[in-house]
Amino acid sequence: MTAPAKAAQLAAIEQSGWGRPFRFVQPHNLAFWVYLLGVGGGVLAVLRYFGPAVGFYGPALTGGVLLFGLYLVPWLLLLRHHNRFTSQPAGLLATAFAWGGIAAPFWIALPANDALLRIWSKVGGTSFAADWAAGLTAPVDEELAKALGLVLLIGLAPRLVRSAYDGFVIGAFTGLGFQVFEDVLYVYNGAAQTYGADQVGTAVQMFLVRGAAGVVSHALFSAIFCTGLMWVLGRVPGDRDVPRGVLAMLTAMVFHFAWDDMTGLSGGGALAVVLPFLIAAVELVVLFAVLRRAARQERAWTRDLLGPEVDAGVVDPALLDAVSGLRKQRRAYRRHLRARRRSRHLVEAARDLAHEIARADGNDTPEVEHARSELRRLRGTG
């Protein structure tokens, strides 16, 4: 192990905050009380909104909660996969999800939307408001409401929330919370519009429509917006890029505008059938471009963290490329080994070793030695 490799490893651990625990209860931290105020206010708003008619619309609400609860499962598996570099603790991500699901929509967005929609109706008239008011309102207050959750998490865990990639993952969880709770709200409103007729059918119909659209909805908007915010803040050396950050934030808001004002943009004609697919394709291309750019710092930290293990012969260069790289590098590693299952196990074992090294602040603890010996065993060098 060389001294420069060890120094780079310790710098990566310090800069990334990887391995640090997340502590939610912080009575002496103002961010903690603002978070509680927001979530508490959101809970009260939920009770006021649903409480009076929860008995009558119980089937719709139950169906919506169950269906969109199941809808969460593939999303969580997908986001868990993307939380694979200097990964964030589950407690921090659950805190982001709760803010996005309760505080952002019910404490901030609903009251703000109501007020702004009335203003647009008075300024532009009923027809203008029907076509454009939603897109001129929601992208502003909803994206800012969700991003406030990221700001509060920086206050709660300043050593954990550091890079643009952290913003991407946390933003996705915050947006997913907003998306799921909003979808349940749509189920409730749909049942109310039909005066409680066929509530289960309404829940299923809303699940199919909102579930399909959810692929390019709030989780995507917030992932891009919060990545941009972290680029603006620049919390680690070399990660600050204000123009790129502002552009990412504005792009997320434009995407949000396009979805909310699809009818106005298409003119209600045949374009309305094609436009959603075009917008979705553009959004996904931009999302993956933002993800790839944001992950550069995380991948560099992963390489630095495992660098001494390469010098010691525990991790070979091809495995380091795979564990710190993109799909292309992992695919090349599979071809190199000619064994898909073995390559997957080796990559997972190398990630486990990186996790243990980070938790141990670069020291050789029993947990690090166990992860190291397991990787040697899988490689056949132990």
C-alpha positions as CSV (number, residue, x, y, z in Angstrom):
1,M,0.0,0.0,0.0
2,T,1.5,3.3,-1.1
3,A,1.2,6.5,1.0
4,P,-0.5,8.5,-1.9
5,A,-3.1,5.8,-2.3
6,K,-3.9,5.8,1.5
7,A,-4.1,9.6,1.5
8,A,-6.5,9.5,-1.4
9,Q,-8.6,6.9,0.4
10,L,-8.8,9.0,3.6
11,A,-9.7,12.1,1.6
12,A,-12.5,10.3,-0.2
13,I,-13.9,9.1,3.1
14,E,-13.8,12.6,4.5
15,Q,-15.2,14.4,1.5
16,S,-18.0,11.9,0.8
17,G,-19.1,11.3,4.3
18,W,-19.6,7.7,3.4
19,G,-20.1,5.4,6.3
20,R,-21.3,8.2,8.6
21,P,-24.5,7.4,10.5
22,F,-27.7,9.5,10.1
23,R,-29.2,10.9,13.3
24,F,-32.7,12.4,12.9
25,V,-33.4,13.6,16.4
26,Q,-31.3,16.8,16.9
27,P,-33.0,19.1,19.4
28,H,-30.3,21.8,19.1
29,N,-30.6,21.9,15.2
30,L,-33.0,24.4,13.7
31,A,-33.4,22.2,10.6
32,F,-34.8,19.5,12.8
33,W,-37.6,21.7,14.1
34,V,-38.4,23.2,10.7
35,Y,-38.7,19.6,9.4
36,L,-41.0,18.6,12.2
37,L,-43.1,21.8,11.6
38,G,-43.4,20.9,7.9
39,V,-44.3,17.3,8.4
40,G,-46.6,18.1,11.3
41,G,-48.4,20.8,9.3
42,G,-48.7,18.3,6.5
43,V,-50.2,15.7,8.7
44,L,-52.8,18.2,10.0
45,A,-53.6,19.1,6.5
46,V,-54.1,15.5,5.5
47,L,-56.5,15.0,8.4
48,R,-58.5,18.1,7.5
49,Y,-58.6,17.1,3.8
50,F,-59.5,13.4,4.2
51,G,-61.0,13.2,7.7
52,P,-64.6,14.4,7.1
53,A,-65.3,11.9,4.4
54,V,-62.9,9.1,5.1
55,G,-65.7,6.7,6.0
56,F,-67.7,7.2,2.9
57,Y,-64.7,7.2,0.5
58,G,-62.9,4.4,2.5
59,P,-62.9,1.9,-0.4
60,A,-61.3,4.4,-2.8
61,L,-58.7,5.4,-0.2
62,T,-57.9,1.8,0.8
63,G,-57.6,0.8,-2.9
64,G,-55.4,3.8,-3.6
65,V,-53.1,3.1,-0.7
66,L,-52.7,-0.6,-1.5
67,L,-52.2,-0.1,-5.2
68,F,-49.7,2.7,-4.9
69,G,-48.0,0.9,-2.0
70,L,-47.3,-2.0,-4.4
71,Y,-46.3,0.6,-7.0
72,L,-43.5,1.7,-4.6
73,V,-41.8,-1.7,-4.6
74,P,-40.2,-1.6,-8.1
75,W,-39.3,2.1,-7.6
76,L,-37.5,1.3,-4.3
77,L,-35.6,-1.5,-6.0
78,L,-34.6,0.8,-8.8
79,L,-33.5,3.6,-6.5
80,R,-31.6,1.1,-4.3
81,H,-29.6,0.1,-7.4
82,H,-28.7,3.7,-8.1
83,N,-27.8,4.3,-4.4
84,R,-24.8,2.0,-4.9
85,F,-21.8,4.2,-4.9
86,T,-21.2,6.2,-1.7
87,S,-24.7,5.1,-0.6
88,Q,-27.0,7.1,1.7
89,P,-28.4,5.5,4.9
90,A,-31.9,4.2,4.7
91,G,-33.0,6.5,7.5
92,L,-32.0,9.6,5.6
93,L,-33.8,8.4,2.5
94,A,-36.9,7.6,4.5
95,T,-36.8,11.2,5.9
96,A,-36.6,12.6,2.4
97,F,-39.5,10.4,1.3
98,A,-41.7,11.6,4.2
99,W,-41.0,15.2,3.5
100,G,-41.8,14.7,-0.2
101,G,-45.0,12.8,0.7
102,I,-46.4,14.9,3.5
103,A,-44.8,18.3,4.0
104,A,-44.2,19.3,0.4
105,P,-47.6,18.6,-1.0
106,F,-50.0,19.2,1.9
107,W,-48.1,21.9,3.9
108,I,-46.7,23.9,1.0
109,A,-47.9,22.9,-2.5
110,L,-51.7,22.6,-2.0
111,P,-52.2,26.0,-0.4
112,A,-49.8,27.7,-2.8
113,N,-51.4,26.0,-5.8
114,D,-54.9,27.2,-4.8
115,A,-53.7,30.8,-4.3
116,L,-51.7,30.9,-7.6
117,L,-54.5,29.2,-9.6
118,R,-56.9,31.9,-8.5
119,I,-54.5,34.6,-9.5
120,W,-54.0,33.1,-13.0
121,S,-57.8,32.9,-13.4
122,K,-58.2,36.6,-12.6
123,V,-55.2,37.7,-14.7
124,G,-55.9,35.6,-17.9
125,G,-59.5,34.5,-17.6
126,T,-61.0,31.1,-17.3
127,S,-59.9,29.7,-20.7
128,F,-56.3,30.8,-20.2
129,A,-56.3,29.3,-16.7
130,A,-57.7,26.0,-18.0
131,D,-54.8,25.6,-20.5
132,W,-51.8,27.2,-18.8
133,A,-52.4,27.9,-15.1
134,A,-51.3,24.4,-13.8
135,G,-48.0,24.5,-15.8
136,L,-47.3,28.1,-14.6
137,T,-48.0,27.2,-11.0
138,A,-46.9,23.7,-10.0
139,P,-43.4,23.7,-11.5
140,V,-42.5,26.6,-9.3
141,D,-44.0,25.9,-5.9
142,E,-43.9,22.1,-6.0
143,E,-40.2,21.9,-7.1
144,L,-39.2,24.4,-4.5
145,A,-41.3,22.6,-1.9
146,K,-39.5,19.3,-2.6
147,A,-36.1,20.9,-2.8
148,L,-36.6,22.4,0.6
149,G,-36.4,18.9,1.9
150,L,-32.9,18.5,0.4
151,V,-31.9,21.8,2.1
152,L,-33.2,20.6,5.4
153,L,-31.3,17.3,5.0
154,I,-28.1,19.2,4.4
155,G,-28.8,21.0,7.7
156,L,-29.5,17.6,9.4
157,A,-26.6,15.7,7.8
158,P,-24.1,18.1,6.4
159,R,-21.4,15.4,6.2
160,L,-23.6,13.0,4.4
161,V,-25.2,15.2,1.8
162,R,-22.3,16.4,-0.2
163,S,-22.3,15.7,-3.9
164,A,-24.5,16.2,-6.9
165,Y,-25.2,12.5,-6.9
166,D,-26.5,12.8,-3.4
167,G,-28.9,15.4,-4.7
168,F,-30.0,13.1,-7.4
169,V,-30.8,10.2,-5.1
170,I,-32.4,12.3,-2.4
171,G,-34.3,14.2,-4.9
172,A,-35.6,11.0,-6.5
173,F,-36.8,9.8,-3.1
174,T,-38.4,13.1,-2.2
175,G,-40.2,13.2,-5.6
176,L,-41.3,9.6,-5.2
177,G,-42.9,10.5,-1.9
178,F,-44.7,13.5,-3.5
179,Q,-45.8,11.3,-6.4
180,V,-47.3,8.5,-4.4
181,F,-49.2,10.7,-2.0
182,E,-50.4,12.9,-4.8
183,D,-51.6,9.8,-6.6
184,V,-53.6,8.7,-3.6
185,L,-55.1,12.2,-3.5
186,Y,-56.1,11.9,-7.2
187,V,-57.9,8.6,-6.3
188,Y,-59.8,10.3,-3.6
189,N,-60.7,13.3,-5.8
190,G,-61.8,10.9,-8.6
191,A,-64.1,9.1,-6.2
192,A,-65.5,12.4,-5.0
193,Q,-66.2,13.6,-8.5
194,T,-68.4,10.5,-9.1
195,Y,-70.1,10.8,-5.7
196,G,-68.6,7.6,-4.5
197,A,-69.9,5.4,-7.4
198,D,-67.6,2.4,-8.3
199,Q,-64.8,3.5,-5.9
200,V,-62.6,0.5,-6.5
201,G,-62.9,0.9,-10.2
202,T,-61.9,4.5,-9.9
203,A,-58.9,3.5,-7.8
204,V,-57.8,0.9,-10.4
205,Q,-58.3,3.3,-13.3
206,M,-56.3,6.1,-11.6
207,F,-53.6,3.6,-10.7
208,L,-53.2,2.6,-14.4
209,V,-53.1,6.2,-15.7
210,R,-51.0,7.8,-13.0
211,G,-48.8,4.7,-12.6
212,A,-47.9,4.8,-16.3
213,A,-47.3,8.6,-16.3
214,G,-45.3,8.3,-13.0
215,V,-42.2,6.9,-14.9
216,V,-41.5,10.5,-16.0
217,S,-43.1,12.4,-13.2
218,H,-42.1,13.9,-9.8
219,A,-39.3,11.5,-9.1
220,L,-37.6,12.4,-12.3
221,F,-38.3,16.2,-11.9
222,S,-36.9,16.3,-8.4
223,A,-33.9,14.1,-9.2
224,I,-32.8,16.6,-11.9
225,F,-33.8,19.7,-9.9
226,C,-32.0,18.6,-6.7
227,T,-28.9,17.6,-8.7
228,G,-28.8,21.1,-10.2
229,L,-29.2,22.6,-6.7
230,M,-26.2,20.6,-5.4
231,W,-24.2,21.8,-8.5
232,V,-25.1,25.4,-7.5
233,L,-24.1,24.8,-3.9
234,G,-20.9,23.0,-4.7
235,R,-20.4,21.2,-1.4
236,V,-17.3,19.3,-2.4
237,P,-14.1,20.5,-4.3
238,G,-14.6,20.6,-8.0
239,D,-18.3,19.9,-7.9
240,R,-19.6,23.4,-8.1
241,D,-20.9,24.5,-11.5
242,V,-23.5,27.2,-11.2
243,P,-24.5,27.5,-14.9
244,R,-25.0,23.7,-15.2
245,G,-26.9,23.7,-11.9
246,V,-29.3,26.5,-12.9
247,L,-29.8,24.9,-16.3
248,A,-30.7,21.5,-14.7
249,M,-33.2,23.2,-12.3
250,L,-34.8,25.1,-15.1
251,T,-34.9,22.0,-17.2
252,A,-36.8,20.1,-14.5
253,M,-39.3,22.9,-14.2
254,V,-39.8,23.0,-18.0
255,F,-40.5,19.2,-18.0
256,H,-43.0,19.7,-15.2
257,F,-44.6,22.5,-17.1
258,A,-44.9,20.4,-20.2
259,W,-46.7,17.6,-18.4
260,D,-49.1,19.8,-16.6
261,D,-49.9,21.9,-19.7
262,M,-50.0,19.1,-22.3
263,T,-53.4,20.1,-23.6
264,G,-52.4,23.7,-24.1
265,L,-49.1,22.7,-25.9
266,S,-50.8,20.2,-28.2
267,G,-53.8,22.5,-29.0
268,G,-56.1,19.5,-28.2
269,G,-55.5,18.0,-31.7
270,A,-53.8,14.9,-33.0
271,L,-50.5,16.1,-31.5
272,A,-52.0,15.3,-28.1
273,V,-51.5,11.6,-28.8
274,V,-47.8,11.9,-29.9
275,L,-46.6,14.7,-27.6
276,P,-46.5,12.7,-24.3
277,F,-44.3,10.1,-25.8
278,L,-41.9,12.7,-27.3
279,I,-41.7,14.6,-24.1
280,A,-41.1,11.3,-22.1
281,A,-38.3,10.3,-24.5
282,V,-36.6,13.7,-24.1
283,E,-37.0,13.6,-20.3
284,L,-35.4,10.1,-20.1
285,V,-32.4,11.1,-22.3
286,V,-31.8,14.2,-20.1
287,L,-32.3,12.2,-16.9
288,F,-29.6,9.7,-17.8
289,A,-27.2,12.4,-19.0
290,V,-27.6,14.2,-15.6
291,L,-27.2,10.9,-13.8
292,R,-24.0,10.1,-15.6
293,R,-22.5,13.5,-15.1
294,A,-23.5,13.6,-11.4
295,A,-22.0,10.2,-10.8
296,R,-18.5,11.2,-11.8
297,Q,-17.5,12.4,-8.4
298,E,-18.9,9.3,-6.7
299,R,-17.1,7.0,-9.0
300,A,-13.8,8.8,-8.4
301,W,-14.4,8.5,-4.6
302,T,-15.1,4.7,-5.0
303,R,-11.8,4.3,-7.0
304,D,-9.9,6.3,-4.3
305,L,-11.5,4.3,-1.5
306,L,-10.5,1.0,-3.0
307,G,-7.1,2.1,-4.3
308,P,-5.1,0.7,-1.4
309,E,-6.8,-2.6,-1.9
310,V,-5.6,-2.7,-5.5
311,D,-2.0,-2.1,-4.3
312,A,-2.5,-4.9,-1.8
313,G,-3.8,-7.3,-4.5
314,V,-7.2,-7.7,-2.9
315,V,-9.0,-5.9,-5.8
316,D,-7.7,-6.3,-9.3
317,P,-7.8,-3.4,-11.8
318,A,-10.6,-4.9,-13.9
319,L,-12.8,-5.4,-10.8
320,L,-12.1,-1.8,-9.7
321,D,-13.2,-0.6,-13.1
322,A,-16.4,-2.6,-12.8
323,V,-17.3,-1.5,-9.2
324,S,-16.6,2.1,-9.9
325,G,-17.8,2.3,-13.5
326,L,-21.0,2.3,-15.5
327,R,-22.9,-0.5,-17.2
328,K,-20.3,-0.6,-20.0
329,Q,-17.5,-1.4,-17.5
330,R,-19.6,-4.0,-15.7
331,R,-20.5,-5.6,-19.0
332,A,-16.8,-5.7,-20.0
333,Y,-16.0,-7.3,-16.7
334,R,-18.6,-10.0,-17.3
335,R,-17.0,-10.7,-20.7
336,H,-13.6,-10.8,-19.1
337,L,-14.6,-13.4,-16.5
338,R,-17.0,-15.2,-18.9
339,A,-19.3,-15.8,-15.9
340,R,-22.2,-13.4,-15.3
341,R,-23.1,-14.8,-11.8
342,R,-19.5,-14.7,-10.6
343,S,-18.9,-11.2,-11.8
344,R,-22.0,-10.0,-10.0
345,H,-20.9,-11.6,-6.8
346,L,-17.4,-10.1,-7.0
347,V,-18.8,-6.6,-7.7
348,E,-21.1,-6.9,-4.7
349,A,-18.3,-8.2,-2.5
350,A,-16.1,-5.3,-3.6
351,R,-18.9,-2.8,-2.7
352,D,-19.3,-4.5,0.7
353,L,-15.6,-4.1,1.3
354,A,-15.8,-0.4,0.3
355,H,-18.7,0.1,2.7
356,E,-16.8,-1.5,5.6
357,I,-13.6,0.5,4.9
358,A,-15.7,3.7,4.9
359,R,-17.5,2.8,8.2
360,A,-14.1,2.1,9.7
361,D,-12.6,5.4,8.6
362,G,-9.9,3.5,6.6
363,N,-8.8,1.4,9.6
364,D,-8.5,-2.4,9.6
365,T,-11.4,-3.6,11.8
366,P,-12.7,-7.2,12.1
367,E,-15.5,-6.2,9.7
368,V,-13.1,-4.9,7.1
369,E,-10.9,-8.1,7.4
370,H,-14.0,-10.3,7.0
371,A,-15.1,-8.4,3.9
372,R,-11.6,-8.5,2.5
373,S,-11.2,-12.3,3.1
374,E,-14.6,-12.9,1.5
375,L,-13.5,-11.0,-1.6
376,R,-10.3,-13.0,-1.7
377,R,-12.2,-16.2,-1.4
378,L,-14.5,-15.3,-4.3
379,R,-11.5,-14.4,-6.4
380,G,-9.7,-17.6,-5.5
381,T,-6.7,-15.7,-4.1
382,G,-7.4,-16.3,-0.4
